């Protein structure tokens, strides 16, 4: 298997690295938001189920 080498400009390399870093930061922020939303949804579901249980008995 032959590997190929590519030459890119320093500017393009720096912009690419910066974009990857920005994307990783966005991913971390979105994962945190998703965890928070999941926590809120779980709490709301538990509260709803408790209300249902109270109205049934």
PDB file with one MODEL, atoms N, CA, C and O in Angstrom:
MODEL        1
ATOM      1  N   UNK A   1       0.847  -1.182   0.000  1.00  0.00           N
ATOM      2  CA  UNK A   1       0.000   0.000   0.000  1.00  0.00           C
ATOM      3  C   UNK A   1       0.889   1.241   0.000  1.00  0.00           C
ATOM      4  O   UNK A   1       1.777   1.377   0.841  1.00  0.00           O
ATOM      5  N   UNK A   2       0.651   2.115  -0.920  1.00  0.00           N
ATOM      6  CA  UNK A   2       1.449   3.320  -1.052  1.00  0.00           C
ATOM      7  C   UNK A   2       0.722   4.490  -0.411  1.00  0.00           C
ATOM      8  O   UNK A   2      -0.453   4.732  -0.688  1.00  0.00           O
ATOM      9  N   UNK A   3       1.433   5.215   0.451  1.00  0.00           N
ATOM     10  CA  UNK A   3       0.814   6.399   1.050  1.00  0.00           C
ATOM     11  C   UNK A   3       1.118   7.607   0.183  1.00  0.00           C
ATOM     12  O   UNK A   3       2.172   7.706  -0.445  1.00  0.00           O
ATOM     13  N   UNK A   4       0.156   8.523   0.168  1.00  0.00           N
ATOM     14  CA  UNK A   4       0.336   9.727  -0.623  1.00  0.00           C
ATOM     15  C   UNK A   4       0.529  10.902   0.318  1.00  0.00           C
ATOM     16  O   UNK A   4      -0.047  10.944   1.406  1.00  0.00           O
ATOM     17  N   UNK A   5       1.327  11.837  -0.102  1.00  0.00           N
ATOM     18  CA  UNK A   5       1.562  13.046   0.661  1.00  0.00           C
ATOM     19  C   UNK A   5       0.959  14.224  -0.073  1.00  0.00           C
ATOM     20  O   UNK A   5       1.009  14.304  -1.300  1.00  0.00           O
ATOM     21  N   UNK A   6       0.391  15.137   0.694  1.00  0.00           N
ATOM     22  CA  UNK A   6      -0.191  16.338   0.111  1.00  0.00           C
ATOM     23  C   UNK A   6       0.431  17.552   0.779  1.00  0.00           C
ATOM     24  O   UNK A   6       0.710  17.538   1.978  1.00  0.00           O
ATOM     25  N   UNK A   7       0.639  18.573   0.018  1.00  0.00           N
ATOM     26  CA  UNK A   7       1.199  19.810   0.539  1.00  0.00           C
ATOM     27  C   UNK A   7       0.085  20.856   0.570  1.00  0.00           C
ATOM     28  O   UNK A   7      -0.554  21.133  -0.444  1.00  0.00           O
ATOM     29  N   UNK A   8      -0.134  21.429   1.755  1.00  0.00           N
ATOM     30  CA  UNK A   8      -1.112  22.507   1.875  1.00  0.00           C
ATOM     31  C   UNK A   8      -0.402  23.708   2.499  1.00  0.00           C
ATOM     32  O   UNK A   8       0.633  23.571   3.151  1.00  0.00           O
ATOM     33  N   UNK A   9      -0.972  24.857   2.287  1.00  0.00           N
ATOM     34  CA  UNK A   9      -0.339  26.064   2.806  1.00  0.00           C
ATOM     35  C   UNK A   9      -0.467  26.117   4.327  1.00  0.00           C
ATOM     36  O   UNK A   9      -1.372  25.513   4.904  1.00  0.00           O
ATOM     37  N   UNK A  10       0.424  26.828   4.953  1.00  0.00           N
ATOM     38  CA  UNK A  10       0.387  27.013   6.404  1.00  0.00           C
ATOM     39  C   UNK A  10      -0.920  27.684   6.812  1.00  0.00           C
ATOM     40  O   UNK A  10      -1.502  27.345   7.843  1.00  0.00           O
ATOM     41  N   UNK A  11      -1.381  28.639   6.000  1.00  0.00           N
ATOM     42  CA  UNK A  11      -2.636  29.336   6.292  1.00  0.00           C
ATOM     43  C   UNK A  11      -3.815  28.368   6.286  1.00  0.00           C
ATOM     44  O   UNK A  11      -4.663  28.415   7.177  1.00  0.00           O
ATOM     45  N   UNK A  12      -3.868  27.495   5.291  1.00  0.00           N
ATOM     46  CA  UNK A  12      -4.947  26.523   5.215  1.00  0.00           C
ATOM     47  C   UNK A  12      -4.873  25.549   6.383  1.00  0.00           C
ATOM     48  O   UNK A  12      -5.902  25.191   6.957  1.00  0.00           O
ATOM     49  N   UNK A  13      -3.678  25.121   6.737  1.00  0.00           N
ATOM     50  CA  UNK A  13      -3.500  24.230   7.875  1.00  0.00           C
ATOM     51  C   UNK A  13      -4.000  24.885   9.157  1.00  0.00           C
ATOM     52  O   UNK A  13      -4.722  24.258   9.933  1.00  0.00           O
ATOM     53  N   UNK A  14      -3.622  26.139   9.384  1.00  0.00           N
ATOM     54  CA  UNK A  14      -4.034  26.845  10.600  1.00  0.00           C
ATOM     55  C   UNK A  14      -5.544  27.039  10.644  1.00  0.00           C
ATOM     56  O   UNK A  14      -6.163  26.869  11.695  1.00  0.00           O
ATOM     57  N   UNK A  15      -6.137  27.392   9.510  1.00  0.00           N
ATOM     58  CA  UNK A  15      -7.594  27.570   9.467  1.00  0.00           C
ATOM     59  C   UNK A  15      -8.312  26.249   9.717  1.00  0.00           C
ATOM     60  O   UNK A  15      -9.341  26.215  10.392  1.00  0.00           O
ATOM     61  N   UNK A  16      -7.770  25.165   9.173  1.00  0.00           N
ATOM     62  CA  UNK A  16      -8.370  23.843   9.362  1.00  0.00           C
ATOM     63  C   UNK A  16      -8.291  23.419  10.826  1.00  0.00           C
ATOM     64  O   UNK A  16      -9.271  22.929  11.387  1.00  0.00           O
ATOM     65  N   UNK A  17      -7.144  23.604  11.434  1.00  0.00           N
ATOM     66  CA  UNK A  17      -6.980  23.269  12.854  1.00  0.00           C
ATOM     67  C   UNK A  17      -7.913  24.112  13.714  1.00  0.00           C
ATOM     68  O   UNK A  17      -8.520  23.607  14.658  1.00  0.00           O
ATOM     69  N   UNK A  18      -8.029  25.404  13.386  1.00  0.00           N
ATOM     70  CA  UNK A  18      -8.925  26.298  14.124  1.00  0.00           C
ATOM     71  C   UNK A  18     -10.383  25.840  13.978  1.00  0.00           C
ATOM     72  O   UNK A  18     -11.142  25.852  14.948  1.00  0.00           O
ATOM     73  N   UNK A  19     -10.760  25.445  12.785  1.00  0.00           N
ATOM     74  CA  UNK A  19     -12.135  24.985  12.537  1.00  0.00           C
ATOM     75  C   UNK A  19     -12.418  23.693  13.295  1.00  0.00           C
ATOM     76  O   UNK A  19     -13.509  23.520  13.837  1.00  0.00           O
ATOM     77  N   UNK A  20     -11.456  22.796  13.337  1.00  0.00           N
ATOM     78  CA  UNK A  20     -11.622  21.555  14.095  1.00  0.00           C
ATOM     79  C   UNK A  20     -11.796  21.872  15.577  1.00  0.00           C
ATOM     80  O   UNK A  20     -12.656  21.287  16.235  1.00  0.00           O
ATOM     81  N   UNK A  21     -10.999  22.779  16.105  1.00  0.00           N
ATOM     82  CA  UNK A  21     -11.125  23.173  17.505  1.00  0.00           C
ATOM     83  C   UNK A  21     -12.481  23.782  17.798  1.00  0.00           C
ATOM     84  O   UNK A  21     -13.094  23.487  18.824  1.00  0.00           O
ATOM     85  N   UNK A  22     -12.948  24.627  16.902  1.00  0.00           N
ATOM     86  CA  UNK A  22     -14.259  25.260  17.069  1.00  0.00           C
ATOM     87  C   UNK A  22     -15.367  24.216  17.030  1.00  0.00           C
ATOM     88  O   UNK A  22     -16.311  24.273  17.817  1.00  0.00           O
ATOM     89  N   UNK A  23     -15.248  23.276  16.121  1.00  0.00           N
ATOM     90  CA  UNK A  23     -16.246  22.216  16.001  1.00  0.00           C
ATOM     91  C   UNK A  23     -16.275  21.354  17.265  1.00  0.00           C
ATOM     92  O   UNK A  23     -17.348  20.964  17.726  1.00  0.00           O
ATOM     93  N   UNK A  24     -15.117  21.062  17.816  1.00  0.00           N
ATOM     94  CA  UNK A  24     -15.057  20.278  19.053  1.00  0.00           C
ATOM     95  C   UNK A  24     -15.708  21.035  20.203  1.00  0.00           C
ATOM     96  O   UNK A  24     -16.408  20.435  21.019  1.00  0.00           O
ATOM     97  N   UNK A  25     -15.487  22.347  20.279  1.00  0.00           N
ATOM     98  CA  UNK A  25     -16.121  23.154  21.332  1.00  0.00           C
ATOM     99  C   UNK A  25     -17.639  23.139  21.183  1.00  0.00           C
ATOM    100  O   UNK A  25     -18.367  23.027  22.169  1.00  0.00           O
ATOM    101  N   UNK A  26     -18.107  23.251  19.948  1.00  0.00           N
ATOM    102  CA  UNK A  26     -19.550  23.205  19.700  1.00  0.00           C
ATOM    103  C   UNK A  26     -20.121  21.853  20.097  1.00  0.00           C
ATOM    104  O   UNK A  26     -21.210  21.777  20.665  1.00  0.00           O
ATOM    105  N   UNK A  27     -19.393  20.792  19.801  1.00  0.00           N
ATOM    106  CA  UNK A  27     -19.848  19.450  20.150  1.00  0.00           C
ATOM    107  C   UNK A  27     -19.983  19.303  21.659  1.00  0.00           C
ATOM    108  O   UNK A  27     -20.978  18.767  22.147  1.00  0.00           O
ATOM    109  N   UNK A  28     -18.987  19.776  22.398  1.00  0.00           N
ATOM    110  CA  UNK A  28     -19.033  19.697  23.859  1.00  0.00           C
ATOM    111  C   UNK A  28     -20.228  20.480  24.393  1.00  0.00           C
ATOM    112  O   UNK A  28     -20.936  20.005  25.281  1.00  0.00           O
ATOM    113  N   UNK A  29     -20.456  21.678  23.854  1.00  0.00           N
ATOM    114  CA  UNK A  29     -21.575  22.505  24.297  1.00  0.00           C
ATOM    115  C   UNK A  29     -22.911  21.822  23.983  1.00  0.00           C
ATOM    116  O   UNK A  29     -23.825  21.834  24.808  1.00  0.00           O
ATOM    117  N   UNK A  30     -23.019  21.234  22.806  1.00  0.00           N
ATOM    118  CA  UNK A  30     -24.256  20.554  22.431  1.00  0.00           C
ATOM    119  C   UNK A  30     -24.494  19.310  23.281  1.00  0.00           C
ATOM    120  O   UNK A  30     -25.634  19.017  23.641  1.00  0.00           O
ATOM    121  N   UNK A  31     -23.442  18.584  23.601  1.00  0.00           N
ATOM    122  CA  UNK A  31     -23.581  17.412  24.458  1.00  0.00           C
ATOM    123  C   UNK A  31     -24.061  17.815  25.850  1.00  0.00           C
ATOM    124  O   UNK A  31     -24.901  17.135  26.439  1.00  0.00           O
ATOM    125  N   UNK A  32     -23.534  18.915  26.374  1.00  0.00           N
ATOM    126  CA  UNK A  32     -23.953  19.411  27.681  1.00  0.00           C
ATOM    127  C   UNK A  32     -25.423  19.825  27.639  1.00  0.00           C
ATOM    128  O   UNK A  32     -26.187  19.507  28.550  1.00  0.00           O
ATOM    129  N   UNK A  33     -25.815  20.530  26.586  1.00  0.00           N
ATOM    130  CA  UNK A  33     -27.206  20.945  26.432  1.00  0.00           C
ATOM    131  C   UNK A  33     -28.121  19.731  26.344  1.00  0.00           C
ATOM    132  O   UNK A  33     -29.204  19.725  26.928  1.00  0.00           O
ATOM    133  N   UNK A  34     -27.697  18.720  25.627  1.00  0.00           N
ATOM    134  CA  UNK A  34     -28.488  17.496  25.504  1.00  0.00           C
ATOM    135  C   UNK A  34     -28.644  16.809  26.856  1.00  0.00           C
ATOM    136  O   UNK A  34     -29.730  16.332  27.185  1.00  0.00           O
ATOM    137  N   UNK A  35     -27.575  16.754  27.639  1.00  0.00           N
ATOM    138  CA  UNK A  35     -27.663  16.158  28.986  1.00  0.00           C
ATOM    139  C   UNK A  35     -28.645  16.945  29.851  1.00  0.00           C
ATOM    140  O   UNK A  35     -29.453  16.357  30.570  1.00  0.00           O
ATOM    141  N   UNK A  36     -28.574  18.280  29.782  1.00  0.00           N
ATOM    142  CA  UNK A  36     -29.483  19.119  30.568  1.00  0.00           C
ATOM    143  C   UNK A  36     -30.930  18.903  30.145  1.00  0.00           C
ATOM    144  O   UNK A  36     -31.815  18.785  30.992  1.00  0.00           O
ATOM    145  N   UNK A  37     -31.173  18.850  28.841  1.00  0.00           N
ATOM    146  CA  UNK A  37     -32.525  18.630  28.333  1.00  0.00           C
ATOM    147  C   UNK A  37     -33.045  17.259  28.765  1.00  0.00           C
ATOM    148  O   UNK A  37     -34.215  17.119  29.122  1.00  0.00           O
ATOM    149  N   UNK A  38     -32.183  16.262  28.731  1.00  0.00           N
ATOM    150  CA  UNK A  38     -32.571  14.913  29.153  1.00  0.00           C
ATOM    151  C   UNK A  38     -32.944  14.907  30.631  1.00  0.00           C
ATOM    152  O   UNK A  38     -33.927  14.282  31.030  1.00  0.00           O
ATOM    153  N   UNK A  39     -32.150  15.607  31.441  1.00  0.00           N
ATOM    154  CA  UNK A  39     -32.433  15.694  32.871  1.00  0.00           C
ATOM    155  C   UNK A  39     -33.782  16.366  33.122  1.00  0.00           C
ATOM    156  O   UNK A  39     -34.574  15.902  33.942  1.00  0.00           O
ATOM    157  N   UNK A  40     -34.033  17.457  32.413  1.00  0.00           N
ATOM    158  CA  UNK A  40     -35.311  18.165  32.563  1.00  0.00           C
ATOM    159  C   UNK A  40     -36.482  17.300  32.102  1.00  0.00           C
ATOM    160  O   UNK A  40     -37.523  17.267  32.758  1.00  0.00           O
ATOM    161  N   UNK A  41     -36.321  16.617  31.003  1.00  0.00           N
ATOM    162  CA  UNK A  41     -37.391  15.761  30.483  1.00  0.00           C
ATOM    163  C   UNK A  41     -37.674  14.606  31.438  1.00  0.00           C
ATOM    164  O   UNK A  41     -38.830  14.247  31.660  1.00  0.00           O
ATOM    165  N   UNK A  42     -36.627  14.032  31.999  1.00  0.00           N
ATOM    166  CA  UNK A  42     -36.805  12.936  32.956  1.00  0.00           C
ATOM    167  C   UNK A  42     -37.546  13.421  34.196  1.00  0.00           C
ATOM    168  O   UNK A  42     -38.452  12.748  34.687  1.00  0.00           O
ATOM    169  N   UNK A  43     -37.161  14.581  34.698  1.00  0.00           N
ATOM    170  CA  UNK A  43     -37.831  15.136  35.875  1.00  0.00           C
ATOM    171  C   UNK A  43     -39.298  15.427  35.571  1.00  0.00           C
ATOM    172  O   UNK A  43     -40.168  15.143  36.394  1.00  0.00           O
ATOM    173  N   UNK A  44     -39.577  15.983  34.411  1.00  0.00           N
ATOM    174  CA  UNK A  44     -40.962  16.289  34.036  1.00  0.00           C
ATOM    175  C   UNK A  44     -41.771  15.003  33.900  1.00  0.00           C
ATOM    176  O   UNK A  44     -42.928  14.956  34.318  1.00  0.00           O
ATOM    177  N   UNK A  45     -41.184  13.972  33.327  1.00  0.00           N
ATOM    178  CA  UNK A  45     -41.884  12.688  33.196  1.00  0.00           C
ATOM    179  C   UNK A  45     -42.177  12.080  34.555  1.00  0.00           C
ATOM    180  O   UNK A  45     -43.269  11.558  34.782  1.00  0.00           O
ATOM    181  N   UNK A  46     -41.212  12.143  35.457  1.00  0.00           N
ATOM    182  CA  UNK A  46     -41.416  11.591  36.796  1.00  0.00           C
ATOM    183  C   UNK A  46     -42.520  12.341  37.526  1.00  0.00           C
ATOM    184  O   UNK A  46     -43.354  11.738  38.202  1.00  0.00           O
ATOM    185  N   UNK A  47     -42.517  13.668  37.384  1.00  0.00           N
ATOM    186  CA  UNK A  47     -43.555  14.471  38.022  1.00  0.00           C
ATOM    187  C   UNK A  47     -44.928  14.136  37.438  1.00  0.00           C
ATOM    188  O   UNK A  47     -45.909  14.032  38.175  1.00  0.00           O
ATOM    189  N   UNK A  48     -44.998  13.971  36.131  1.00  0.00           N
ATOM    190  CA  UNK A  48     -46.250  13.627  35.473  1.00  0.00           C
ATOM    191  C   UNK A  48     -46.758  12.274  35.963  1.00  0.00           C
ATOM    192  O   UNK A  48     -47.944  12.115  36.253  1.00  0.00           O
ATOM    193  N   UNK A  49     -45.856  11.306  36.051  1.00  0.00           N
ATOM    194  CA  UNK A  49     -46.264   9.971  36.514  1.00  0.00           C
ATOM    195  C   UNK A  49     -46.747  10.020  37.959  1.00  0.00           C
ATOM    196  O   UNK A  49     -47.697   9.321  38.313  1.00  0.00           O
ATOM    197  N   UNK A  50     -46.114  10.827  38.792  1.00  0.00           N
ATOM    198  CA  UNK A  50     -46.558  10.963  40.185  1.00  0.00           C
ATOM    199  C   UNK A  50     -47.954  11.577  40.229  1.00  0.00           C
ATOM    200  O   UNK A  50     -48.792  11.163  41.030  1.00  0.00           O
ATOM    201  N   UNK A  51     -48.203  12.561  39.373  1.00  0.00           N
ATOM    202  CA  UNK A  51     -49.543  13.169  39.310  1.00  0.00           C
ATOM    203  C   UNK A  51     -50.576  12.141  38.847  1.00  0.00           C
ATOM    204  O   UNK A  51     -51.689  12.099  39.372  1.00  0.00           O
ATOM    205  N   UNK A  52     -50.217  11.324  37.877  1.00  0.00           N
ATOM    206  CA  UNK A  52     -51.144  10.276  37.409  1.00  0.00           C
ATOM    207  C   UNK A  52     -51.433   9.278  38.520  1.00  0.00           C
ATOM    208  O   UNK A  52     -52.583   8.891  38.730  1.00  0.00           O
ATOM    209  N   UNK A  53     -50.405   8.866  39.221  1.00  0.00           N
ATOM    210  CA  UNK A  53     -50.589   7.911  40.307  1.00  0.00           C
ATOM    211  C   UNK A  53     -51.495   8.494  41.387  1.00  0.00           C
ATOM    212  O   UNK A  53     -52.327   7.787  41.955  1.00  0.00           O
ATOM    213  N   UNK A  54     -51.333   9.769  41.663  1.00  0.00           N
ATOM    214  CA  UNK A  54     -52.155  10.424  42.681  1.00  0.00           C
ATOM    215  C   UNK A  54     -53.603  10.539  42.249  1.00  0.00           C
ATOM    216  O   UNK A  54     -54.496  10.469  43.093  1.00  0.00           O
ATOM    217  N   UNK A  55     -53.863  10.714  40.971  1.00  0.00           N
ATOM    218  CA  UNK A  55     -55.249  10.850  40.519  1.00  0.00           C
ATOM    219  C   UNK A  55     -55.933   9.515  40.374  1.00  0.00           C
ATOM    220  O   UNK A  55     -57.163   9.456  40.377  1.00  0.00           O
ATOM    221  N   UNK A  56     -55.178   8.441  40.246  1.00  0.00           N
ATOM    222  CA  UNK A  56     -55.757   7.101  40.088  1.00  0.00           C
ATOM    223  C   UNK A  56     -56.181   6.558  41.437  1.00  0.00           C
ATOM    224  O   UNK A  56     -57.207   5.887  41.551  1.00  0.00           O
ATOM    225  N   UNK A  57     -55.394   6.846  42.457  1.00  0.00           N
ATOM    226  CA  UNK A  57     -55.715   6.270  43.765  1.00  0.00           C
ATOM    227  C   UNK A  57     -56.714   7.087  44.523  1.00  0.00           C
ATOM    228  O   UNK A  57     -57.084   6.728  45.641  1.00  0.00           O
TER     229      UNK A  57
ENDMDL
END
